[in-house]
Amino acid sequence: MSDIVSLTDKAAEKVKLLLQEQGAEAGALRVFVAGGGCSGYQYGMTLAQETEEDDFVVEHDGVRLLVDPESAPLLQGAEIDYVEDIMKSGFTIFNPNAVKSCACGSSFDTAEGGGSPRPCY
């Protein structure tokens, strides 16, 4: 499952910059899925210093991505990008497993369903 999730070049550069700003160049970007959001699942990202024993590790352009085994099937084939425009800036995820997503872009549902929808704020 080394191709669980990919990272665009722009997103990789942003992750490198964030790690550098935190003084954590050897760190990684942890990407995960949790129940909730208005569509059932919601994406999460955090900078991580440590790899958990059962993490999947994906490397792209010098950036390590960490994905836990529970999130991996929901993120299989997803692509993370970094967008900067007049309306917003931030990471965005294109997930081929999502059959429904929220207007906020951080919540989704799969064909199998799951998660417990909650209102977006």
N, C-alpha and C positions, 0 to 999 in steps of 0.2 A: 504493500500500500504506500510506496514511496511517492506516488503521484496524487496523494489525497487532496492537496490544495496547492495552487500555484500563486505566484506573486508577480505582478507586472514590474518592469524596471523602475517605474516611478514610485511604486509602493516600496520596493526594496531600498531605494535611496532615502525615502522618508523614514523607514525603520532604522536604517544606519544612522541617520541624523538624530533620531530620538534616543537611540542607545548611546551615542556619543555625548549628547547633552546630559544624560544621566550618569556618565562615567562608567558605563557598563558595556563597552564594546564587545565583550565576550558573551553578552546575554543573547536572548532570543525573543521572538514574538510568539506568545502563546495565543492560539486561536481556539475558541471553544463555543459550544452550543449549550444553552440552558433552557429549561422550560419557562414559558412566560411570554411576554410581549403580546400584542393584540392578535397575532396569528397562530400562536401556539409555541413556537420556539423563538429564541432571540440569540443573536450573535454576541460574542464577547471577545475582547482582545486585551492583553496585558503584556507588559515587558516582564520577562522571567530571567532569573539568574541561574536557576537549577533545572535540570531535566529530571522528570519523574521516571521511575524504573520502567513503566509500561507505555510511555509516550512514543508516538510516532514522530520521527524527526525528518523534516524535509529541508533541504538547503537550496537556496536560489541566490545567485550573485553575491555570495558571501554572507547571506542572512539565513539564520536558522529559524524554522517555524516548528513549533511544538503543538501536537494535537493529541488529546487524550483518547483512549479507545472508545469511549461512549460517544464522543463527538465525531469521530472519524467517518462512520457511515453516512452521517448527515451532511458532511462537508466534502465527500468524495467528488472530485472533479471541479470543485469551486475555485474561483480566481479572485484574489484580493487586489484591488487597485487603490490608488490614492488620487482623489479628485480635488481640484481647486478651481472654482469658478465664482461668479458674482453671487450666486445664491448660497453656496456652502463650500466648506473644505473638510476633507476627512477621508478615512478609509471606507471603501464600499466593497461589497462582496457579491459577485455573480455566482449564484448557486444553481446548477442544473437540476438539483433535487427538489427545489422549491416550486410548488405548484400554485402557491398563493403567497403574497407578501403584503406587508403593510406599507402605506405611503411613507412612513418614516424610514423605511429601508433597512431597519435593524431587526425586523421580525418576519418570520416565514412559517409555512406549514408544508409538509410533504404529502405525497399521495397516500402514504400509510397513516397519516395523521399523527397525533401525539402532542405532547406538551399541553399546558393549560392556558388558553388565551386570557389575557388581562388587558385592561385599557392602556393605551400609550399616553404618556404625559409629555 
